[in-house]
Amino acid sequence: MLYRSCCCCCESSHHSFSYSATPIARKTASLPQQPIYLPITTQASHSRHTIMAPATAHDELQLCCSPTLPPSDNNSYPTRNPSSPTSLFRIDMHTHIMPPSLPDLASLTQQPPSPPPTTTNNPTQPTTKDTTAKPYPWPAFRPSPDHATTGAVDMYVGSTFFRRVSASCYDPAARLRDMDAAGVDVQVLSTVPVLFCYDAPVAPARVLARVLNDHVSGVCARFPGRFVGLGTVALQDCDAAVEEVRRLRGLEGMVGVQVGTSVEVGDEGGGKVGMLDDERLEPFWAACEELDVPVFVHPLGYALGKENKDRWGRYWSSWLVGMPCETALAMHGIMASGLLVRHPGLRLCFAHGGGAFPALLGRIQHGFDCRPDLVATNACGLEAGQGQIWIDSLLHDPDLMEYVIRKLGPGGADRIVLGSDYPFPLGEVPVAGKMLTEDEKLGRFMSWQKRAGVLARNAIRFLKLGREFEDRFEERLRQFAAAHVPSPDEQIKDASWDGWRHRDSAIDLDEGEDLASRKPRTESSSTGRSPGSVGSQ
Ligand SMILES: [Zn+2]
């Protein structure tokens, strides 16, 4: 297998992935040997092409990209996962997709359509802005120089190059090929964060959100069972965000919503950067709770380069350090503000394993202990919301996984979902879940059942995907156990069973012996509860 890493100066797929055509056995002795390349089975697919929003196609890209895109009524694309029936079921919660083209949003800025009537007072909705004075730098896609051979597309923000993406970023057929090669059964699709456009004029931003959501829904409808989707909203306009969340419930395949870690509110395009605990977003959180819509929170680390390019623009820092810090700041605000106490029905999943937040828990706890008046005046302690906090598995470090499971509290491993950041090189690509299934260190603190849960079951529960997905998970679990897991007597006799050894009869880190070593914190301060952990300490 050939895999060339990204350009070191930005998260760009200047170098694309290449796969060998021959089966490759997993190297780690701890896992059953199995090929990860298997024949692709094709069967007729039903297509339902949906771009329902008033979009104007980008002619140049459309013309150039069309030859590489799957025709809308083609039946030659796989609709069934061909990976081994004895491999564990995998649902990748953290993947990004974009449409092959975008509407002409600049023209919508100049002549904004009348938005649908709103029924609530909306303090976040900007009412006036001179959009002619400084055109908003809308994202745009242009064919890369090697597009004809690779399908790559260059993303621009206004006239500034942002990143190069491979065809897998917009082409479902390419994604399915990668999924089958990696053994991923289902991808949860969400938009590329640069398309959030939270600092954009509201009217075209609402149109953009609808276009993106209709596109994702169309892909899900075309390949049911392989894709489900998370919607996006124009979060700078709370009424618009609520309306779109309600609309998502009627779109096929849409099972949740993705938001960024911050949003510019107030003076449109030049307002202050607000956080997710901003009280003006309360109607949005209330709607997600009422509608039982799970929320995936993804950082907007690239914005830090805009805030202070000298500090964050070097060494890929805005991506490597900025993104985890953005997530930590958002989580801290959500915890300390009491948002989860006000909305006990919310379920939030944070990308990149919660970013830097888990590593800061000791400091945050100490800060609360000595100055609770500065830290969490409205919070009732983080324990109140521990069951509402989920994270993805994108940690790149098995030792950190162990630590995070401890900090998530009892049952913490059941609130971790597989996330790869596909198709971007900074993610766990090309094999989502590679660390979970192949790293021998995981055997110290996670049974194979727990890891199977992270690979799929936890996402089924977080997204409430329903009986069909649960049955698929359970069936694959049975098949896997029958094929690969020795009986307890056989395990004792078989010294080679050293990877997930004894774990099916042992106690998981988050359920047993390690909990006993945790000392409950002394109740402190005015609230008598602690804010310093995702779960109990
Ligand atoms: Zn991502």
Residues whose N, C-alpha, C, O or C-beta is under 5 A from the ligand:
A	BS01	ZN	D421
